[in-house]
Amino acid sequence: MRAGFWEILLIVVLVLILFGHNKIPTLMKNLANGINIFKKEIKETKDSASAAVQQGAASAKRRANKSAATKKSAPKSAQVSAKKSAPKPASKRAPRKSK
């Protein structure tokens, strides 16, 4: 549904009656300033979000490289003993009653 000529003319006349011819330019100027501020904030938010994502990706890459380097440099016996000494996850079963 499109607004025709008469609908737009009616809206313009109502705005003139409600606000007066003196306040309309300031109203439009304030509306434009608000829209510009909104666009600027959206751009800043997108920039900060993309920077955070890039920083997170770089951090994950550094951790992956660091863990890969430690695995390569550690002897096999140290890796095996580290696996054995790691705590095992708790069982979800209830303990058995002893007789």
URLINFEN-V555426 format. One line per field, one symbol per residue. phi: phi as a letter, one per 20 degrees, with the letter a starting at -180 (. if undefined). Layout:
phi=???
This chain:
phi=.deeffffffffffffffdnfeefffffffffffffffffffffffffffffffffffffffffffffffffeffgffffffffeffefffeffffeee
